[in-house]
Amino acid sequence: MATCRLYRQYKFHTYPEPRVHVMLSRNAGSDEGYVYHSVKMKSIPLSCVREVEALERRWSVSLGLGLGFNIGVDLICYRNGMDSIGWHADDTQSETNVLGVVVESKGSRPVCIRPKGPKSSYKVGDEEIELHVGEGDGYELTAEVQEHYEHSLPKRKEVREVGKEGDEEGEVDGRARAHPKPN
């Protein structure tokens, strides 16, 4: 997956996003794609990456989604330790579930999760956690998690470039996004 040539680096206003990704969908061309902040991603056919298409079918069945994820699969590549994503919630298009799966990795990187808002607003029992995920691991961020928490993938200096011989670590994260279908 790290050598997939479909990845694109988007920009937040004028700043390049510190990762690359591609939106894949069964309904490419006829769907809205995915929009967050100033980024608008148009999807391409899921069939362009057969391995991800097979995973999406299995996820759809196991999660009871019928025809699959409404928004699609956002295949994200964190190419090295400088690629990251800051604190955010995947809630710009009323997503109900975000399923993250580490498809390819030479080690683990933490997915950090914390309650939304300043630390001074934390209630008893609120805490920040780190999920150390590696190749083959998966995690689900439900609608409730998106509503009350935010997550990030911080920079890690010791991570080498993905796809290079002898690399110690790197990550390709396939995220499937779903939101309620209109009645």
Beta strands, then each sheet from edge to edge (+ up, - down):
strand 1: 11-12
strand 2: 15-16
strand 3: 20-25
strand 4: 34-36
strand 5: 39-41
strand 6: 44-45
strand 7: 72-78
strand 8: 85-88
strand 9: 97-105
strand 10: 109-115
strand 11: 129-133
strand 12: 138-142
strand 13: 149-153
strand 14: 171-178
sheet 1: 1+ 2-
sheet 2: 6+ 3+ 7- 14+ 9- 12+
sheet 3: 4+ 5-
sheet 4: 8+ 13- 10+ 11-
end
